C-alpha cells in the first residue's frame, strides 16, 4: 500500500478521535434522502432548540424572543419566527458582548473574522459544535463531486488569514501533507505564477481542485490563451464568489471537468452546494435555515430574486438568527431531479451591493453591466462602480496587445456607454479609467460590480 493510500484512513481516524465531524457526516448521509415532511421536522426541531438556548443564554435575544412572542411560557412558536429583527454586521459589532452566550466558559470556542469583502469586517465567535458540523458538510459536498477524504486536492485560495506563502507553520504543512493537499496562493496571480500553477497541477494530478470562482476562471483563460496542456481532474469545486454562466463554461471547457458550485461565508460556513445534476444549490437543512425575502421583509416567491437571510443552526456560542449575509438569490421553481428534498437555491445572483439604483429608485442588477463587457478580445479585466445615482466609474485593464490607447476600442466603449445610459438614464456620467490592475477585496476576492449608493 502506498503512502497516498494510507493518508485517507489515517486522516479519517484523526477526525473521528478529534470530535464529531465523522459522526455528523454519517448522520447527514443518513438524513439526506428524507422526504420533505420528515426533513422539515428535523430542521424545525434544531431551530427550536437553538431558539430556546438563545432565549436562556444570550442577552441580546432574551427580550426579542419573549417580546415578539417567539417564546412564550417556555414554548416556541415558529409561526412568529419572521418577527425576529434582522441581524447584520454592524449589529454584531455593536452588540458583540450581548450576542455571546453566557455559558461560553463551558464551550470549546474560538474567535473568527469575516474577510471584509464589503468593506465591513466583523468579529464573531464559533464553537466546536459548529466546526464539526461544518467539516461534515464540506466532506459531504466533496462526495457529491466525486472526491473522497485523502485523495489529492489542489486548493487555489487567497485570504490573508488563511494563506501566507512561505510562512506556514510546520503543523500546517504537516496537516496539508496528511490531507493530501497542495495550496496555491490566489490572492495575487501573475502570469509567471500561473505558469507555475499549471506545472504544479500537472505534476500533482489532483482528483479535485477547490478554488475561488474568479481565480480558477482567470487561470482557465490564461491556459486557453497560452495554449497550455492542463491535467484533467475529476471535478472542480468553486466558492467565494459568484460563478457566472460564462465562467463555468470556460472552466469546464479548459479543464474538461464538471464544476460544482458551493456557497458559504466565514460567518455561517458552507450553506449550499450543487449535486451532480447541477440544477441549483442544495441548502444544508440540518445546519442552516435559509430565507429569501423581499425589501418589505415578506418571503420571495420561487424564482423571484430577493435578499438571502441565514439562521445558523449549529453555533450556540454566538447564535446568528436571521443574519443578513449580504447576498441576493432565488429559490428554484422546481425540485432537483436527483430526488433530494433539500431546499434548492436556483442561484446566488451576487452581493446586495451589486444592485445599482437610478435617481428614480429603479433597481438594476450588476449582472446587466457585466454582460456588456463579455467576449471583448481587447479586454483583460474590468470593474463597474456606481459612485452616485448619476455617476458610473469603469476600471479597465486591457489585454497587453491592445495597449492603453482607447483608439483601438473607442467604438466599443461608445456602445457600452449607450447601453449603460439606456438603463441608468441619459444624464448619467460614464467615466472610464485605463489601469494596470484591479486589486481584489481584502479577502482576496474579485468583484465585477460595486454600488456605493445605499438603498
DRENDO-1510 file (C-alpha; in Angstrom, 1 decimal, always signed):
<recs>
REC; n; res; u; v; w
REC; 1; UNK; +0.0; +0.0; +0.0 .
REC; 2; UNK; +1.4; +3.4; -1.0 .
REC; 3; UNK; +1.8; +6.4; +1.4 .
REC; 4; UNK; -1.0; +8.2; -0.5 .
REC; 5; UNK; -3.4; +5.3; +0.0 .
REC; 6; UNK; -2.7; +5.4; +3.8 .
REC; 7; UNK; -3.4; +9.1; +4.2 .
REC; 8; UNK; -7.2; +8.8; +3.8 .
REC; 9; UNK; -7.8; +6.2; +6.5 .
REC; 10; UNK; -5.3; +7.9; +8.8 .
REC; 11; UNK; -6.9; +11.3; +8.4 .
REC; 12; UNK; -10.4; +9.9; +8.9 .
REC; 13; UNK; -9.3; +8.2; +12.1 .
REC; 14; UNK; -7.8; +11.5; +13.4 .
REC; 15; UNK; -11.1; +13.3; +12.6 .
REC; 16; UNK; -13.0; +10.5; +14.4 .
REC; 17; UNK; -10.8; +10.9; +17.5 .
REC; 18; UNK; -10.8; +14.7; +17.4 .
REC; 19; UNK; -14.5; +15.4; +17.5 .
REC; 20; UNK; -17.9; +14.7; +16.0 .
REC; 21; UNK; -17.3; +15.6; +12.3 .
REC; 22; UNK; -17.4; +11.9; +11.2 .
REC; 23; UNK; -20.5; +11.1; +13.3 .
REC; 24; UNK; -22.1; +14.3; +11.8 .
REC; 25; UNK; -21.2; +13.2; +8.3 .
REC; 26; UNK; -22.7; +9.7; +8.9 .
REC; 27; UNK; -25.9; +11.4; +10.2 .
REC; 28; UNK; -26.1; +13.8; +7.3 .
REC; 29; UNK; -25.6; +10.9; +4.8 .
REC; 30; UNK; -28.5; +9.0; +6.5 .
REC; 31; UNK; -30.8; +12.1; +6.6 .
REC; 32; UNK; -30.1; +13.4; +3.1 .
REC; 33; UNK; -32.8; +11.3; +1.5 .
REC; 34; UNK; -35.6; +12.0; +3.9 .
REC; 35; UNK; -38.8; +13.2; +2.3 .
REC; 36; UNK; -39.7; +16.9; +2.6 .
REC; 37; UNK; -42.1; +16.4; +5.6 .
REC; 38; UNK; -39.5; +14.5; +7.7 .
REC; 39; UNK; -36.7; +16.8; +6.7 .
REC; 40; UNK; -38.7; +19.8; +7.7 .
REC; 41; UNK; -39.5; +18.2; +11.0 .
REC; 42; UNK; -35.8; +17.6; +11.8 .
REC; 43; UNK; -34.9; +21.1; +10.7 .
REC; 44; UNK; -37.6; +22.7; +12.9 .
REC; 45; UNK; -36.5; +20.7; +15.9 .
REC; 46; UNK; -33.0; +22.0; +15.5 .
REC; 47; UNK; -34.3; +25.5; +15.1 .
REC; 48; UNK; -36.5; +25.2; +18.2 .
REC; 49; UNK; -33.6; +24.0; +20.3 .
REC; 50; UNK; -31.4; +26.9; +19.1 .
REC; 51; UNK; -34.1; +29.5; +19.9 .
REC; 52; UNK; -34.6; +28.0; +23.4 .
REC; 53; UNK; -30.8; +28.3; +24.0 .
REC; 54; UNK; -30.7; +31.8; +22.7 .
REC; 55; UNK; -33.6; +32.8; +25.0 .
REC; 56; UNK; -32.0; +31.4; +28.1 .
REC; 57; UNK; -28.3; +32.2; +27.4 .
REC; 58; UNK; -28.0; +35.2; +25.0 .
REC; 59; UNK; -28.9; +38.6; +26.4 .
REC; 60; UNK; -29.4; +40.2; +23.0 .
REC; 61; UNK; -32.2; +37.7; +22.2 .
REC; 62; UNK; -33.9; +37.3; +25.6 .
REC; 63; UNK; -36.2; +40.3; +25.2 .
REC; 64; UNK; -36.5; +40.0; +21.4 .
REC; 65; UNK; -37.8; +36.3; +21.5 .
REC; 66; UNK; -40.0; +37.0; +24.5 .
REC; 67; UNK; -41.4; +40.3; +23.3 .
REC; 68; UNK; -42.1; +39.1; +19.8 .
REC; 69; UNK; -44.0; +36.0; +21.0 .
REC; 70; UNK; -41.5; +33.6; +19.5 .
REC; 71; UNK; -41.1; +32.1; +23.0 .
REC; 72; UNK; -44.0; +32.3; +25.5 .
REC; 73; UNK; -44.3; +30.3; +28.7 .
REC; 74; UNK; -41.4; +28.1; +27.7 .
REC; 75; UNK; -42.9; +27.1; +24.3 .
REC; 76; UNK; -41.6; +28.1; +20.9 .
REC; 77; UNK; -44.0; +29.5; +18.2 .
REC; 78; UNK; -42.2; +29.1; +14.9 .
REC; 79; UNK; -45.0; +31.0; +13.2 .
REC; 80; UNK; -43.6; +34.1; +14.8 .
REC; 81; UNK; -40.0; +33.4; +13.7 .
REC; 82; UNK; -40.2; +36.1; +10.9 .
REC; 83; UNK; -40.9; +38.7; +13.6 .
REC; 84; UNK; -37.3; +38.4; +14.8 .
REC; 85; UNK; -35.4; +41.6; +13.7 .
REC; 86; UNK; -32.8; +41.0; +11.0 .
REC; 87; UNK; -29.2; +40.9; +12.2 .
REC; 88; UNK; -26.3; +42.4; +10.2 .
REC; 89; UNK; -22.5; +43.0; +10.7 .
REC; 90; UNK; -23.0; +46.4; +12.2 .
REC; 91; UNK; -25.3; +45.0; +14.9 .
REC; 92; UNK; -22.8; +42.1; +15.6 .
REC; 93; UNK; -20.1; +44.7; +16.2 .
REC; 94; UNK; -22.3; +46.9; +18.3 .
REC; 95; UNK; -23.7; +44.1; +20.4 .
REC; 96; UNK; -20.8; +41.7; +20.4 .
REC; 97; UNK; -20.9; +41.0; +24.2 .
REC; 98; UNK; -24.7; +40.7; +24.3 .
REC; 99; UNK; -24.7; +38.2; +21.4 .
REC; 100; UNK; -22.2; +36.0; +23.2 .
REC; 101; UNK; -23.7; +33.0; +25.1 .
REC; 102; UNK; -23.3; +33.3; +28.9 .
REC; 103; UNK; -22.2; +29.6; +29.0 .
REC; 104; UNK; -19.1; +30.3; +26.9 .
REC; 105; UNK; -16.8; +29.1; +29.6 .
REC; 106; UNK; -18.2; +25.6; +29.2 .
REC; 107; UNK; -17.7; +25.6; +25.4 .
REC; 108; UNK; -14.7; +24.9; +23.2 .
REC; 109; UNK; -14.7; +28.1; +21.1 .
REC; 110; UNK; -12.6; +30.5; +19.1 .
REC; 111; UNK; -13.0; +33.9; +17.6 .
REC; 112; UNK; -13.2; +34.3; +13.8 .
REC; 113; UNK; -13.4; +37.3; +11.5 .
REC; 114; UNK; -15.0; +37.9; +8.1 .
REC; 115; UNK; -12.9; +38.8; +5.2 .
REC; 116; UNK; -14.5; +42.2; +4.9 .
REC; 117; UNK; -15.3; +41.8; +1.2 .
REC; 118; UNK; -17.9; +44.5; +1.5 .
REC; 119; UNK; -15.5; +46.8; +3.4 .
REC; 120; UNK; -17.1; +45.9; +6.8 .
REC; 121; UNK; -15.1; +43.1; +8.5 .
REC; 122; UNK; -16.5; +41.8; +11.8 .
REC; 123; UNK; -15.5; +39.6; +14.7 .
REC; 124; UNK; -17.7; +36.7; +15.9 .
REC; 125; UNK; -17.4; +33.6; +18.0 .
REC; 126; UNK; -17.8; +29.9; +16.8 .
REC; 127; UNK; -17.8; +26.8; +18.9 .
REC; 128; UNK; -16.7; +23.2; +18.2 .
REC; 129; UNK; -20.2; +22.1; +17.5 .
REC; 130; UNK; -20.2; +24.5; +14.6 .
REC; 131; UNK; -16.8; +23.4; +13.3 .
REC; 132; UNK; -17.6; +19.7; +13.5 .
REC; 133; UNK; -20.8; +20.2; +11.5 .
REC; 134; UNK; -19.0; +22.5; +9.0 .
REC; 135; UNK; -16.4; +19.9; +8.3 .
REC; 136; UNK; -19.0; +17.2; +7.9 .
REC; 137; UNK; -20.9; +19.4; +5.4 .
REC; 138; UNK; -17.7; +20.0; +3.4 .
REC; 139; UNK; -16.9; +16.3; +3.2 .
REC; 140; UNK; -20.5; +15.5; +2.0 .
REC; 141; UNK; -20.3; +18.2; -0.6 .
REC; 142; UNK; -17.0; +16.7; -1.8 .
REC; 143; UNK; -18.5; +13.3; -2.0 .
REC; 144; UNK; -21.2; +14.7; -4.3 .
REC; 145; UNK; -18.4; +15.9; -6.6 .
REC; 146; UNK; -16.6; +12.5; -6.6 .
REC; 147; UNK; -13.9; +13.4; -4.2 .
REC; 148; UNK; -13.1; +11.3; -1.0 .
REC; 149; UNK; -11.1; +12.1; +2.1 .
REC; 150; UNK; -7.3; +11.7; +1.5 .
REC; 151; UNK; -7.4; +11.9; -2.3 .
REC; 152; UNK; -5.2; +14.5; -4.0 .
REC; 153; UNK; -6.6; +18.1; -3.9 .
REC; 154; UNK; -5.3; +21.4; -5.2 .
REC; 155; UNK; -6.6; +24.4; -3.2 .
REC; 156; UNK; -6.4; +27.7; -5.1 .
REC; 157; UNK; -7.3; +30.2; -2.3 .
REC; 158; UNK; -6.4; +33.7; -1.4 .
REC; 159; UNK; -7.0; +35.0; +2.1 .
REC; 160; UNK; -4.6; +36.9; +4.3 .
REC; 161; UNK; -5.9; +35.0; +7.2 .
REC; 162; UNK; -5.6; +31.5; +5.7 .
REC; 163; UNK; -2.6; +31.8; +3.5 .
REC; 164; UNK; +0.8; +33.4; +3.9 .
REC; 165; UNK; +3.1; +31.9; +1.3 .
REC; 166; UNK; +6.3; +30.7; +2.8 .
REC; 167; UNK; +5.1; +31.3; +6.3 .
REC; 168; UNK; +3.0; +28.2; +7.0 .
REC; 169; UNK; +3.8; +26.6; +10.3 .
REC; 170; UNK; +5.2; +23.1; +10.4 .
REC; 171; UNK; +1.9; +21.9; +11.9 .
REC; 172; UNK; +0.0; +23.5; +9.0 .
REC; 173; UNK; +2.4; +21.9; +6.4 .
REC; 174; UNK; +2.1; +18.5; +8.1 .
REC; 175; UNK; -1.7; +18.7; +8.1 .
REC; 176; UNK; -1.8; +19.6; +4.4 .
REC; 177; UNK; +0.6; +16.7; +3.6 .
REC; 178; UNK; -1.6; +14.3; +5.6 .
REC; 179; UNK; -4.8; +15.5; +3.9 .
REC; 180; UNK; -3.0; +15.2; +0.5 .
REC; 181; UNK; -3.5; +19.0; -0.3 .
REC; 182; UNK; -1.4; +21.4; -2.2 .
REC; 183; UNK; -2.1; +25.1; -1.6 .
REC; 184; UNK; -1.7; +27.8; -4.2 .
REC; 185; UNK; -2.0; +31.4; -3.4 .
REC; 186; UNK; -4.8; +33.1; -5.3 .
REC; 187; UNK; -4.5; +36.4; -3.5 .
REC; 188; UNK; -2.5; +37.9; -6.4 .
REC; 189; UNK; -1.9; +35.9; -9.6 .
REC; 190; UNK; +0.7; +37.0; -12.1 .
REC; 191; UNK; +1.4; +35.3; -15.5 .
REC; 192; UNK; +4.6; +33.9; -14.0 .
REC; 193; UNK; +2.7; +32.4; -11.1 .
REC; 194; UNK; +0.0; +31.0; -13.3 .
REC; 195; UNK; +2.7; +29.1; -15.3 .
REC; 196; UNK; +4.0; +27.7; -12.1 .
REC; 197; UNK; +0.5; +26.7; -11.0 .
REC; 198; UNK; -0.1; +24.9; -14.3 .
REC; 199; UNK; +3.1; +22.9; -13.7 .
REC; 200; UNK; +2.1; +22.1; -10.1 .
REC; 201; UNK; -1.4; +20.9; -11.2 .
REC; 202; UNK; +0.1; +18.7; -14.0 .
REC; 203; UNK; +2.7; +17.2; -11.6 .
REC; 204; UNK; +0.4; +16.7; -8.7 .
REC; 205; UNK; -2.6; +15.4; -10.7 .
REC; 206; UNK; -5.3; +16.3; -8.3 .
REC; 207; UNK; -8.6; +14.5; -8.1 .
REC; 208; UNK; -10.3; +17.8; -7.2 .
REC; 209; UNK; -9.4; +21.5; -7.5 .
REC; 210; UNK; -11.0; +23.7; -4.9 .
REC; 211; UNK; -10.8; +27.4; -5.9 .
REC; 212; UNK; -12.1; +30.9; -5.8 .
REC; 213; UNK; -14.5; +31.1; -8.7 .
REC; 214; UNK; -12.8; +34.1; -10.1 .
REC; 215; UNK; -9.3; +32.7; -9.6 .
REC; 216; UNK; -9.9; +29.4; -11.4 .
REC; 217; UNK; -11.7; +31.3; -14.2 .
REC; 218; UNK; -8.7; +33.6; -14.7 .
REC; 219; UNK; -6.3; +30.6; -14.7 .
REC; 220; UNK; -8.5; +28.9; -17.3 .
REC; 221; UNK; -8.4; +31.9; -19.5 .
REC; 222; UNK; -4.6; +32.0; -19.2 .
REC; 223; UNK; -4.3; +28.3; -20.0 .
REC; 224; UNK; -6.5; +28.7; -23.1 .
REC; 225; UNK; -4.8; +31.9; -24.3 .
REC; 226; UNK; -1.4; +30.4; -23.9 .
REC; 227; UNK; -2.5; +27.1; -25.4 .
REC; 228; UNK; -1.0; +25.1; -22.4 .
REC; 229; UNK; -1.6; +21.5; -21.5 .
REC; 230; UNK; -3.5; +21.0; -18.2 .
REC; 231; UNK; -4.3; +17.8; -16.3 .
REC; 232; UNK; -7.9; +16.9; -16.1 .
REC; 233; UNK; -9.2; +16.4; -12.5 .
REC; 234; UNK; -12.4; +14.6; -11.7 .
REC; 235; UNK; -14.1; +17.8; -10.5 .
REC; 236; UNK; -13.6; +21.4; -9.7 .
REC; 237; UNK; -15.3; +23.0; -6.6 .
REC; 238; UNK; -15.7; +26.7; -6.8 .
REC; 239; UNK; -16.6; +29.1; -4.0 .
REC; 240; UNK; -16.0; +32.5; -2.5 .
REC; 241; UNK; -17.6; +34.4; -5.4 .
REC; 242; UNK; -20.4; +34.4; -7.9 .
REC; 243; UNK; -20.0; +31.7; -10.6 .
REC; 244; UNK; -21.4; +33.3; -13.7 .
REC; 245; UNK; -22.5; +31.0; -16.6 .
REC; 246; UNK; -19.7; +32.2; -18.9 .
REC; 247; UNK; -17.2; +31.4; -16.2 .
REC; 248; UNK; -18.5; +27.9; -15.7 .
REC; 249; UNK; -18.4; +27.3; -19.5 .
REC; 250; UNK; -14.8; +28.4; -19.8 .
REC; 251; UNK; -13.6; +26.4; -16.7 .
REC; 252; UNK; -15.2; +23.2; -17.9 .
REC; 253; UNK; -14.0; +23.7; -21.4 .
REC; 254; UNK; -10.4; +24.2; -20.4 .
REC; 255; UNK; -10.2; +21.5; -17.6 .
REC; 256; UNK; -12.6; +19.1; -19.2 .
REC; 257; UNK; -14.1; +18.5; -15.8 .
REC; 258; UNK; -17.5; +19.4; -14.2 .
REC; 259; UNK; -17.7; +22.4; -12.0 .
REC; 260; UNK; -19.6; +22.1; -8.6 .
REC; 261; UNK; -20.6; +25.5; -7.1 .
REC; 262; UNK; -20.6; +25.9; -3.3 .
REC; 263; UNK; -22.0; +28.8; -1.4 .
REC; 264; UNK; -21.0; +29.9; +2.0 .
REC; 265; UNK; -19.2; +32.5; +4.2 .
REC; 266; UNK; -16.9; +32.8; +7.2 .
REC; 267; UNK; -19.8; +33.9; +9.4 .
REC; 268; UNK; -22.1; +30.9; +8.8 .
REC; 269; UNK; -19.9; +28.3; +7.0 .
REC; 270; UNK; -20.9; +26.3; +3.9 .
REC; 271; UNK; -24.6; +26.9; +3.2 .
REC; 272; UNK; -25.4; +25.1; -0.1 .
REC; 273; UNK; -23.7; +23.1; -2.9 .
REC; 274; UNK; -24.6; +21.6; -6.2 .
REC; 275; UNK; -25.0; +17.9; -6.7 .
REC; 276; UNK; -24.0; +16.1; -9.9 .
REC; 277; UNK; -27.3; +17.1; -11.5 .
REC; 278; UNK; -26.3; +20.8; -11.5 .
REC; 279; UNK; -29.8; +22.2; -11.2 .
REC; 280; UNK; -29.2; +24.5; -8.3 .
REC; 281; UNK; -27.5; +24.6; -4.9 .
REC; 282; UNK; -28.9; +22.3; -2.2 .
REC; 283; UNK; -29.2; +24.1; +1.1 .
REC; 284; UNK; -27.9; +22.0; +4.1 .
REC; 285; UNK; -31.1; +22.0; +6.1 .
REC; 286; UNK; -29.6; +20.4; +9.3 .
REC; 287; UNK; -27.1; +23.2; +9.6 .
REC; 288; UNK; -28.9; +26.2; +8.1 .
REC; 289; UNK; -32.3; +27.7; +7.9 .
REC; 290; UNK; -32.4; +30.0; +4.9 .
REC; 291; UNK; -34.9; +32.6; +3.8 .
REC; 292; UNK; -35.2; +34.7; +0.6 .
REC; 293; UNK; -37.1; +37.9; +1.3 .
REC; 294; UNK; -38.3; +41.0; -0.5 .
REC; 295; UNK; -37.4; +44.5; +0.5 .
REC; 296; UNK; -40.5; +44.7; +2.7 .
REC; 297; UNK; -39.4; +41.5; +4.6 .
REC; 298; UNK; -42.1; +39.2; +3.1 .
REC; 299; UNK; -41.0; +35.8; +1.6 .
REC; 300; UNK; -40.0; +36.0; -2.1 .
REC; 301; UNK; -41.8; +33.6; -4.5 .
REC; 302; UNK; -39.9; +30.8; -6.1 .
REC; 303; UNK; -37.8; +32.2; -8.9 .
REC; 304; UNK; -38.1; +35.7; -7.5 .
REC; 305; UNK; -34.8; +37.3; -6.6 .
REC; 306; UNK; -34.6; +38.5; -3.0 .
REC; 307; UNK; -32.2; +39.0; -0.2 .
REC; 308; UNK; -30.8; +35.9; +1.4 .
REC; 309; UNK; -31.1; +35.7; +5.2 .
REC; 310; UNK; -29.4; +32.9; +7.2 .
REC; 311; UNK; -30.0; +31.3; +10.6 .
REC; 312; UNK; -27.1; +29.1; +11.6 .
REC; 313; UNK; -28.4; +26.1; +13.5 .
REC; 314; UNK; -25.1; +24.8; +14.8 .
REC; 315; UNK; -23.3; +27.7; +16.6 .
REC; 316; UNK; -24.5; +28.0; +20.2 .
REC; 317; UNK; -21.6; +30.2; +21.3 .
REC; 318; UNK; -22.9; +33.2; +19.4 .
REC; 319; UNK; -26.3; +32.4; +17.7 .
REC; 320; UNK; -26.9; +34.3; +14.5 .
REC; 321; UNK; -30.6; +34.5; +13.9 .
REC; 322; UNK; -31.9; +35.9; +10.6 .
REC; 323; UNK; -28.5; +37.2; +9.6 .
REC; 324; UNK; -28.3; +39.4; +6.5 .
REC; 325; UNK; -25.3; +37.8; +4.7 .
REC; 326; UNK; -25.3; +40.5; +2.0 .
REC; 327; UNK; -26.2; +38.3; -1.0 .
REC; 328; UNK; -29.2; +38.1; -3.3 .
REC; 329; UNK; -30.6; +35.0; -4.9 .
REC; 330; UNK; -33.7; +33.0; -5.7 .
REC; 331; UNK; -35.3; +29.7; -4.8 .
REC; 332; UNK; -35.7; +27.2; -7.7 .
REC; 333; UNK; -39.2; +26.8; -9.2 .
REC; 334; UNK; -38.7; +23.0; -9.5 .
REC; 335; UNK; -37.1; +20.3; -7.3 .
REC; 336; UNK; -33.8; +18.8; -8.3 .
REC; 337; UNK; -34.1; +15.6; -10.4 .
REC; 338; UNK; -31.6; +13.9; -8.1 .
REC; 339; UNK; -34.6; +13.2; -5.7 .
REC; 340; UNK; -33.3; +15.2; -2.7 .
REC; 341; UNK; -35.9; +17.2; -0.8 .
REC; 342; UNK; -33.3; +19.6; +0.5 .
REC; 343; UNK; -34.2; +23.3; -0.3 .
REC; 344; UNK; -32.8; +24.3; -3.7 .
REC; 345; UNK; -31.4; +27.7; -4.5 .
REC; 346; UNK; -31.7; +28.4; -8.2 .
REC; 347; UNK; -28.7; +30.6; -8.0 .
REC; 348; UNK; -26.9; +33.2; -5.9 .
REC; 349; UNK; -27.0; +36.3; -8.1 .
REC; 350; UNK; -24.4; +38.4; -6.2 .
REC; 351; UNK; -24.0; +40.9; -3.4 .
REC; 352; UNK; -26.7; +43.2; -2.3 .
REC; 353; UNK; -24.3; +46.0; -3.1 .
REC; 354; UNK; -24.2; +44.7; -6.7 .
REC; 355; UNK; -27.6; +46.3; -7.3 .
REC; 356; UNK; -27.4; +49.7; -8.9 .
REC; 357; UNK; -30.1; +52.3; -8.3 .
REC; 358; UNK; -31.1; +55.2; -10.6 .
REC; 359; UNK; -32.2; +58.6; -9.5 .
REC; 360; UNK; -35.8; +57.4; -9.9 .
REC; 361; UNK; -35.0; +54.5; -7.5 .
REC; 362; UNK; -35.2; +51.9; -10.3 .
REC; 363; UNK; -33.0; +48.8; -9.4 .
REC; 364; UNK; -30.6; +47.5; -12.0 .
REC; 365; UNK; -28.8; +44.3; -11.1 .
REC; 366; UNK; -25.0; +44.4; -11.6 .
REC; 367; UNK; -25.1; +41.4; -14.0 .
REC; 368; UNK; -26.6; +43.7; -16.6 .
REC; 369; UNK; -23.3; +45.6; -16.7 .
REC; 370; UNK; -21.0; +42.5; -16.6 .
REC; 371; UNK; -22.7; +41.2; -19.8 .
REC; 372; UNK; -21.8; +44.4; -21.6 .
REC; 373; UNK; -18.1; +43.5; -21.2 .
REC; 374; UNK; -18.1; +39.8; -22.0 .
REC; 375; UNK; -16.2; +38.5; -25.0 .
REC; 376; UNK; -14.3; +41.6; -25.8 .
REC; 377; UNK; -11.0; +40.4; -27.2 .
REC; 378; UNK; -9.2; +43.6; -26.2 .
REC; 379; UNK; -10.3; +43.3; -22.5 .
REC; 380; UNK; -8.5; +41.6; -19.7 .
REC; 381; UNK; -10.3; +42.8; -16.6 .
REC; 382; UNK; -13.0; +45.3; -15.7 .
REC; 383; UNK; -14.9; +46.7; -12.7 .
REC; 384; UNK; -18.0; +48.8; -12.8 .
REC; 385; UNK; -18.5; +51.1; -9.8 .
REC; 386; UNK; -21.6; +53.2; -9.1 .
REC; 387; UNK; -20.3; +56.2; -7.2 .
REC; 388; UNK; -23.6; +58.0; -7.0 .
REC; 389; UNK; -27.0; +57.8; -8.8 .
REC; 390; UNK; -25.7; +59.6; -11.9 .
REC; 391; UNK; -22.1; +58.6; -12.0 .
REC; 392; UNK; -20.7; +55.2; -13.2 .
REC; 393; UNK; -16.9; +54.7; -12.9 .
REC; 394; UNK; -15.5; +51.9; -15.0 .
REC; 395; UNK; -12.0; +50.5; -14.5 .
REC; 396; UNK; -10.4; +48.7; -17.5 .
REC; 397; UNK; -7.3; +46.5; -17.7 .
REC; 398; UNK; -6.8; +46.0; -21.5 .
REC; 399; UNK; -5.1; +43.0; -23.0 .
REC; 400; UNK; -1.4; +43.6; -23.4 .
REC; 401; UNK; -1.6; +43.6; -27.2 .
REC; 402; UNK; -4.4; +46.2; -27.1 .
REC; 403; UNK; -2.2; +48.7; -25.2 .
REC; 404; UNK; -3.5; +51.6; -23.3 .
REC; 405; UNK; -4.8; +53.6; -26.2 .
REC; 406; UNK; -8.5; +53.9; -26.3 .
REC; 407; UNK; -8.5; +54.3; -30.1 .
REC; 408; UNK; -8.4; +50.6; -30.6 .
REC; 409; UNK; -11.7; +50.0; -28.7 .
REC; 410; UNK; -13.2; +53.5; -28.6 .
REC; 411; UNK; -16.2; +52.4; -30.7 .
REC; 412; UNK; -17.0; +49.6; -28.4 .
REC; 413; UNK; -16.7; +51.9; -25.3 .
REC; 414; UNK; -19.2; +54.2; -27.0 .
REC; 415; UNK; -21.5; +51.2; -27.5 .
REC; 416; UNK; -21.2; +50.2; -23.8 .
REC; 417; UNK; -21.8; +53.8; -22.7 .
REC; 418; UNK; -25.0; +53.9; -24.7 .
REC; 419; UNK; -26.3; +50.7; -23.2 .
REC; 420; UNK; -25.4; +51.8; -19.6 .
REC; 421; UNK; -27.4; +55.1; -20.2 .
REC; 422; UNK; -30.3; +53.1; -21.6 .
REC; 423; UNK; -30.9; +51.8; -18.0 .
REC; 424; UNK; -29.3; +54.4; -15.8 .
REC; 425; UNK; -30.6; +57.5; -17.7 .
REC; 426; UNK; -29.3; +59.7; -20.4 .
REC; 427; UNK; -27.8; +62.2; -17.9 .
REC; 428; UNK; -25.7; +59.5; -16.2 .
REC; 429; UNK; -22.0; +60.3; -16.5 .
REC; 430; UNK; -19.8; +57.3; -17.5 .
REC; 431; UNK; -16.2; +57.7; -16.6 .
REC; 432; UNK; -13.5; +55.2; -17.9 .
REC; 433; UNK; -10.1; +54.7; -16.4 .
REC; 434; UNK; -7.4; +52.5; -18.0 .
REC; 435; UNK; -5.4; +50.9; -15.2 .
REC; 436; UNK; -2.6; +48.3; -14.9 .
REC; 437; UNK; -4.5; +46.1; -12.5 .
REC; 438; UNK; -7.6; +45.9; -10.3 .
REC; 439; UNK; -7.0; +45.0; -6.7 .
REC; 440; UNK; -9.1; +42.3; -5.1 .
REC; 441; UNK; -11.0; +42.9; -1.8 .
REC; 442; UNK; -9.2; +42.4; +1.5 .
REC; 443; UNK; -10.2; +38.7; +1.5 .
REC; 444; UNK; -8.6; +38.2; -1.9 .
REC; 445; UNK; -11.9; +38.0; -3.9 .
REC; 446; UNK; -12.6; +40.0; -7.0 .
REC; 447; UNK; -15.8; +41.9; -7.7 .
REC; 448; UNK; -17.0; +42.9; -11.1 .
REC; 449; UNK; -19.6; +45.4; -9.9 .
REC; 450; UNK; -19.9; +47.6; -6.8 .
REC; 451; UNK; -22.6; +50.1; -5.9 .
REC; 452; UNK; -21.9; +52.7; -3.3 .
REC; 453; UNK; -25.4; +54.0; -3.5 .
REC; 454; UNK; -27.5; +53.0; -0.4 .
REC; 455; UNK; -31.0; +51.7; -0.8 .
</recs>
